[in-house]
Amino acid sequence: MKILQRFVLVTVIPTFFLSLIFFVLLLQLVDVFSELNRYLSFEVPLGTVLYIQMLYLPKSIQFALPIALLFSYSYGMGILHAQNELISVFSSGVSLTRFVLPLLLVGALLGSMSFWFEDNLVIPTLREKNALSAQVLRYSVPGSTNEVIRFDDRGALVYSANRYVHAQRELIQPQVLFRSSLGELEYRLQAQKAQWNESTLQWVFTDAWKYTFVHDEPVQTEFFREFTHERLRKPPRDFLPARQNIDDMQLAEARELIEGMVSSGFLARRERTQYHERFSFALTPFIVGLLSVPLGGRFKKNILLMSLLVSLGFSVVFFVFRMLGGLFATLGYISPQVGAWAGVVVFAILGLILIRTSKT
């Protein structure tokens, strides 16, 4: 039995790596050509373009992994079927499930690894790639909010800033109005920037001017190199736009954003759906393994072409199904959990049915 399991792995694994390289290269080319006109228009150096594509490499691998796995599994099983190897295997009393168990375990292992891979490598490099692309191609800078106005302490504090940069937890040219319980202006704080202090959970203002307003008295002006106040505790997440793309955030950041939106009264359907999709997407390699193994064994002619068509076709159908689930969840027709997991559950059931009904 171990010999057969090694045999199926040796048949499939080389094809998997070759197809992974092919699909990664295809995704890289699509990304380059989609911005080629702007690269030429702004005369972006070749070294910068190559560095941007290197930053996009982890995301390309993440996208290409399920497709490469689906293609290599279906192609490998097709080759075994065309060479009548499967007849010999099944004649020896080995079931299809036992024979392809190593392939399913590889899919489950890649899925668990892709979850860690996305949170620790894909998200940071994609964020850097988007920021660098925005800089050299003159798009708006991602991860920042322009013309910020926020309220705190039931309206007693009014924050405003030219810009908030979430990566640095920094407010650019902030102002804060302190008002009394009667709504009267007590004093105004103005600075070059404000930095969030994680240890004290307060905003620290740099080069700050404090203007104190007292009835029938001149405005009192004070200057501080650094200024903070116990009331300046509005969390950085509250300065983000009302809508953010969870796909560009690590899990801890995504949870923080969703908690902030929910506490502010937002339903956050789209953000909660995207958050759960991060977990369901990790099972994609295992799901494509369930689908490709029984399908590949049905091909005996034109194996390469049919495997390529099946891998691309099922990938498109799966991602469209996943997109529709996310759309229905965002619109409120179904819960975010159902929208995120519906596609995975449906295709897992389909894969199990195909394996059970395969001729052995």
C-alpha positions in Angstrom: 0.0 0.0 0.0 2.8 2.4 0.8 4.4 1.7 -2.6 1.1 2.7 -4.3 0.8 5.9 -2.2 4.4 6.9 -3.1 3.6 6.0 -6.7 0.6 8.4 -6.9 2.6 11.2 -5.2 5.5 10.8 -7.6 3.1 10.9 -10.5 1.4 14.1 -9.4 3.9 16.3 -7.5 6.2 17.2 -10.4 3.2 18.3 -12.5 2.0 20.3 -9.6 5.2 22.4 -9.3 5.4 23.0 -13.0 1.7 24.1 -13.2 2.2 26.3 -10.2 5.1 28.1 -11.9 3.0 28.4 -15.1 -0.1 29.9 -13.4 2.1 32.2 -11.2 3.8 33.5 -14.3 0.4 34.0 -16.0 -0.9 36.1 -13.0 2.3 38.1 -12.9 2.0 38.9 -16.7 -1.7 39.9 -16.2 -0.7 42.3 -13.4 2.1 43.9 -15.4 0.1 44.4 -18.6 -2.8 45.8 -16.6 -0.6 48.7 -15.5 1.8 48.8 -18.5 0.4 52.0 -19.9 0.9 53.9 -16.6 4.4 52.4 -16.2 5.4 53.8 -19.6 3.6 57.1 -19.1 5.3 57.8 -15.8 8.6 56.3 -16.9 8.8 54.0 -13.9 12.3 52.3 -13.7 12.6 48.7 -14.6 14.0 47.9 -11.2 10.9 49.4 -9.5 8.6 47.4 -11.7 10.5 44.2 -10.9 10.4 44.9 -7.2 6.6 45.5 -7.4 6.1 42.2 -9.1 8.3 40.5 -6.5 6.0 41.9 -3.8 3.1 40.5 -5.8 4.6 37.0 -5.9 3.2 35.7 -2.6 -0.4 36.8 -3.7 0.2 35.2 -7.1 1.2 31.9 -5.4 -1.9 32.0 -3.2 -4.2 32.5 -6.2 -2.4 29.9 -8.4 -2.2 27.2 -5.7 -5.8 25.8 -6.0 -5.8 26.0 -9.8 -2.4 24.3 -10.0 -3.5 21.6 -7.6 -6.7 21.0 -9.5 -4.9 20.7 -12.8 -2.1 18.4 -11.5 -4.4 16.1 -9.8 -6.8 15.7 -12.7 -3.9 15.4 -15.2 -2.1 12.8 -13.0 -5.2 10.7 -12.6 -5.9 11.0 -16.3 -2.4 9.7 -17.2 -2.9 6.8 -14.8 -6.3 6.0 -16.4 -4.9 6.2 -19.9 -2.1 3.9 -19.1 -4.5 1.4 -17.4 -2.7 1.8 -14.1 -5.9 2.4 -12.3 -7.3 -0.9 -13.5 -4.3 -2.7 -11.8 -4.8 -0.7 -8.6 -8.5 -1.4 -8.3 -8.0 -5.1 -9.3 -5.8 -5.5 -6.3 -8.6 -4.5 -4.0 -7.5 -0.9 -3.3 -10.4 1.6 -3.3 -10.1 5.0 -4.9 -10.3 6.7 -1.6 -7.4 4.7 -0.1 -5.4 5.2 -3.3 -5.7 9.0 -3.4 -5.6 9.5 0.4 -2.1 11.0 0.2 -3.3 13.5 -2.4 -6.1 14.6 -0.1 -3.8 14.9 2.8 -1.4 17.1 0.7 -4.4 19.3 -0.1 -5.4 19.6 3.6 -1.7 20.4 4.5 -1.4 23.0 1.8 -4.7 24.5 3.0 -3.5 24.9 6.6 -0.2 26.3 5.4 -1.9 28.8 3.1 -3.8 30.2 6.0 -0.6 31.0 7.9 1.1 32.1 4.6 -1.7 34.6 3.8 -1.7 36.3 7.2 2.0 36.5 7.7 3.4 37.0 4.2 0.7 37.7 1.6 -1.0 40.5 3.4 2.2 42.5 4.4 3.8 42.2 0.9 0.5 43.0 -0.9 0.1 46.1 1.4 3.6 47.2 0.5 3.0 46.5 -3.2 -0.2 48.6 -3.2 1.5 51.5 -1.4 4.5 51.5 -3.8 2.2 51.2 -6.8 0.1 54.1 -5.6 3.2 56.1 -5.2 4.9 55.5 -8.6 1.6 55.4 -10.5 0.1 58.4 -8.7 -2.9 56.7 -7.3 -4.4 57.6 -3.9 -2.4 56.1 -1.0 -4.1 53.0 0.4 -4.6 52.6 4.1 -5.1 56.3 4.8 -8.1 58.6 5.3 -8.2 62.2 4.0 -10.1 65.0 5.8 -10.9 63.2 9.0 -13.6 64.4 11.3 -14.6 62.2 14.3 -16.6 62.7 17.5 -15.9 61.3 21.0 -17.1 61.5 24.5 -20.7 62.1 23.3 -19.7 65.0 21.1 -17.6 66.7 23.8 -14.4 66.1 21.8 -14.3 66.8 18.1 -11.2 65.5 16.2 -10.2 66.7 12.8 -7.1 66.0 10.7 -5.9 66.4 7.1 -5.1 62.8 6.9 -4.9 59.6 9.0 -2.3 56.9 8.2 -3.3 53.6 9.8 0.0 51.8 9.2 1.8 54.3 11.4 -1.3 55.1 13.7 -0.7 58.7 12.9 -2.8 61.8 12.4 -1.4 64.5 10.1 -2.1 68.2 11.2 -4.8 67.3 13.8 -7.0 69.6 15.7 -9.2 68.7 18.7 -12.0 70.9 20.1 -12.8 70.4 23.8 -16.4 71.3 24.7 -18.2 71.6 28.0 -21.3 69.6 28.9 -23.3 72.7 27.7 -21.6 72.6 24.3 -19.4 75.6 24.9 -15.8 75.7 23.6 -13.3 75.3 26.4 -10.0 75.0 24.4 -8.6 74.0 21.0 -5.6 71.8 20.4 -3.6 72.0 17.2 -0.4 70.2 16.2 1.7 69.0 13.3 0.9 65.4 14.0 -0.4 63.0 16.6 1.0 59.5 17.3 -1.0 56.7 19.1 0.9 55.4 22.1 0.2 51.7 22.6 1.4 51.6 26.2 -0.7 54.5 27.5 -3.5 54.1 24.9 -3.5 57.8 24.3 -2.8 60.2 21.5 0.5 62.1 21.8 0.5 65.5 19.9 3.9 66.8 18.6 4.6 70.6 18.4 1.2 71.4 19.8 -0.5 74.7 20.4 -3.3 74.9 23.1 -5.8 77.7 22.9 -7.9 78.2 26.1 -11.1 80.1 25.9 -12.5 81.8 29.0 -15.4 84.2 29.2 -14.5 87.9 28.9 -10.8 87.1 28.9 -8.2 87.0 26.1 -7.4 83.7 24.5 -4.6 82.0 26.4 -2.0 80.3 24.2 0.5 77.6 25.2 3.0 75.7 23.2 4.1 72.0 24.0 6.7 69.9 22.3 4.6 66.9 23.3 1.1 67.1 24.7 -1.3 64.4 25.8 -4.5 64.2 27.8 -6.4 61.5 29.6 -9.5 62.2 27.4 -7.6 61.7 24.1 -8.2 58.0 23.9 -10.3 57.5 20.7 -9.0 54.2 19.2 -7.1 54.5 15.9 -9.5 52.1 14.2 -12.2 54.7 14.5 -10.3 57.0 12.2 -10.5 54.5 9.3 -13.1 55.0 6.6 -16.5 53.4 7.2 -15.7 50.8 4.5 -12.4 49.0 4.4 -11.2 45.9 2.5 -10.7 43.1 4.9 -8.6 41.2 2.3 -5.8 43.7 2.8 -5.7 43.3 6.6 -4.2 40.7 8.9 -6.7 38.9 11.1 -6.0 40.9 14.2 -6.5 44.2 12.2 -9.7 42.8 10.6 -11.2 41.9 14.0 -10.3 45.3 15.4 -12.0 47.0 12.5 -15.1 44.9 12.7 -15.4 45.5 16.5 -15.1 49.2 15.9 -17.7 49.3 13.2 -20.2 47.2 15.2 -19.6 49.4 18.3 -20.3 52.5 16.1 -23.6 51.0 15.0 -22.6 49.6 11.6 -23.9 46.1 10.6 -20.5 45.4 8.8 -22.0 42.6 6.8 -19.4 42.9 4.0 -16.5 43.0 6.4 -17.8 40.1 8.5 -18.3 38.1 5.3 -14.8 38.8 4.1 -13.4 37.9 7.6 -15.1 34.4 7.5 -14.0 33.9 3.9 -10.4 34.1 5.1 -11.0 30.9 7.0 -13.1 29.1 4.4 -10.6 29.9 1.6 -8.0 27.9 3.5 -9.9 24.7 2.7 -9.9 25.4 -1.1 -6.8 23.1 -1.8 -8.6 20.2 0.0 -11.8 20.9 -1.9 -10.1 21.0 -5.3 -8.5 17.7 -4.4 -11.9 16.1 -3.8 -13.1 17.4 -7.2 -10.1 16.7 -9.4 -9.3 13.1 -8.3 -12.6 11.5 -9.5 -12.8 13.8 -12.6 -9.2 13.1 -13.7 -9.9 9.4 -13.7 -12.6 9.9 -16.4 -10.2 11.1 -19.1 -8.5 8.8 -21.4 -7.9 11.0 -24.5 -6.7 14.6 -24.8 -5.7 14.4 -21.1 -3.7 17.7 -21.1 -6.4 19.7 -22.7 -9.2 18.3 -20.7 -7.3 18.7 -17.4 -6.6 22.3 -18.2 -10.2 23.0 -19.2 -11.6 21.2 -16.1 -9.2 23.1 -13.7 -10.0 26.5 -15.2 -13.7 25.7 -15.5 -14.2 24.5 -12.0 -12.0 27.4 -10.6 -14.3 29.9 -12.4 -17.5 28.2 -11.1 -16.1 27.9 -7.6 -15.0 31.6 -7.4 -18.3 32.8 -8.9 -20.3 30.7 -6.4 -18.1 32.2 -3.6 -18.6 35.7 -5.0 -22.4 35.2 -5.1 -22.4 33.9 -1.5 -20.5 37.0 -0.4 -22.9 39.3 -2.3 -26.0 37.7 -0.8 -24.4 38.0 2.7 -23.5 41.7 2.1 -27.1 42.4 1.0 -28.4 40.7 4.1 -30.2 37.8 2.4 -28.1 35.3 4.3 -25.7 35.5 7.3 -22.0 36.3 6.8 -21.1 32.8 8.0 -23.4 31.1 5.5 -22.2 33.4 2.7 -18.6 32.6 3.4 -18.9 28.8 3.9 -21.7 28.0 1.4 -19.5 27.5 -1.6 -17.0 25.4 0.3 -19.7 23.1 1.8 -21.5 22.7 -1.6 -18.3 21.8 -3.5 -17.1 19.5 -0.7 -20.4 17.5 -0.9 -20.1 17.5 -4.7 -16.5 16.1 -4.4 -17.6 13.4 -2.0 -20.4 12.4 -4.3 -18.0 12.2 -7.3 -15.6 10.0 -5.4 -18.4 7.7 -4.1 -19.9 7.3 -7.7 -16.5 6.8 -9.4 -16.1 3.4 -11.1 -13.5 1.3 -9.3 
